[in-house]
Amino acid sequence: MGGNSPQTLVNTTALQILRGELDLAIPLARRTGEVEALIYAALLQGVGILLPFAGGLAAAVAGALLFGGTFIGMVSLVLTMAGRYYPTR
């Protein structure tokens, strides 16, 4: 596969997320507040769960990406909140 293939983009993005270089939840939390960002992420995660029931491969892949992305964002946000509210633990 070439350097500009969709698979390379997905792999690069996944590595950035795993390394914490690409976190989309924190900017949203700064604008809306941490609790509201968690609520929005939970709602999007629910959409990601229901999306595969629409049928088709594209819906299943989109649902999986939405679910996984919101899960990573929620975990990152909760860890950030825990570090802020309980810095000595």
C-alpha positions as CSV (number, residue, x, y, z in Angstrom):
1,M,0.0,0.0,0.0
2,G,1.2,3.5,-0.8
3,G,1.9,6.3,1.6
4,N,-1.4,8.1,0.8
5,S,-3.8,5.1,1.0
6,P,-6.8,5.2,3.3
7,Q,-5.3,2.3,5.4
8,T,-2.2,4.4,6.0
9,L,-4.4,7.3,7.1
10,V,-6.4,5.1,9.5
11,N,-3.2,3.5,10.9
12,T,-1.6,6.9,11.4
13,T,-4.7,8.3,13.1
14,A,-5.0,5.3,15.3
15,L,-1.4,5.6,16.5
16,Q,-1.9,9.3,17.2
17,I,-5.0,8.5,19.3
18,L,-3.2,5.8,21.2
19,R,-0.2,8.0,21.9
20,G,-2.5,10.8,23.1
21,E,-1.5,13.2,20.3
22,L,-5.0,13.4,18.9
23,D,-7.6,13.9,21.5
24,L,-10.8,15.5,20.4
25,A,-12.6,15.4,23.8
26,I,-10.5,17.9,25.6
27,P,-11.2,20.9,23.3
28,L,-14.9,20.1,23.5
29,A,-14.7,20.0,27.3
30,R,-13.0,23.4,27.4
31,R,-15.8,24.9,25.4
32,T,-18.8,23.2,27.0
33,G,-17.6,22.0,30.4
34,E,-16.4,18.5,31.4
35,V,-19.7,17.1,32.5
36,E,-21.5,18.3,29.4
37,A,-18.7,16.9,27.2
38,L,-19.2,13.5,28.9
39,I,-22.9,13.7,28.2
40,Y,-22.4,14.5,24.6
41,A,-19.9,11.7,24.2
42,A,-22.3,9.2,25.9
43,L,-25.1,10.3,23.4
44,L,-22.7,9.9,20.5
45,Q,-21.7,6.5,21.8
46,G,-25.4,5.5,21.9
47,V,-25.7,6.5,18.3
48,G,-22.6,4.4,17.5
49,I,-24.2,1.4,19.2
50,L,-27.5,1.8,17.2
51,L,-25.9,2.7,13.9
52,P,-25.1,-0.9,12.8
53,F,-28.8,-1.8,13.0
54,A,-29.3,0.5,10.0
55,G,-27.8,-2.2,7.9
56,G,-24.8,-2.4,5.6
57,L,-21.1,-2.5,6.1
58,A,-20.6,1.3,6.0
59,A,-23.1,1.7,8.9
60,A,-21.3,-1.0,10.9
61,V,-17.9,0.5,10.3
62,A,-19.1,4.0,11.2
63,G,-20.8,2.7,14.3
64,A,-17.6,0.9,15.4
65,L,-15.5,4.1,14.8
66,L,-18.0,6.2,16.6
67,F,-18.2,3.9,19.6
68,G,-14.5,3.4,19.8
69,G,-13.7,7.1,19.4
70,T,-16.2,8.2,22.0
71,F,-14.9,5.5,24.4
72,I,-11.3,6.7,24.0
73,G,-12.4,10.3,24.4
74,M,-14.5,9.6,27.5
75,V,-11.6,7.7,29.2
76,S,-9.2,10.4,28.4
77,L,-11.5,13.1,29.7
78,V,-12.2,11.2,32.9
79,L,-8.5,10.6,33.5
80,T,-7.9,14.3,33.0
81,M,-10.7,15.2,35.5
82,A,-9.4,12.7,38.0
83,G,-5.9,14.2,37.8
84,R,-7.4,17.7,38.3
85,Y,-9.8,16.9,41.2
86,Y,-7.6,14.3,43.0
87,P,-4.0,15.4,42.3
88,T,-2.4,13.6,45.2
89,R,-3.8,10.2,44.4
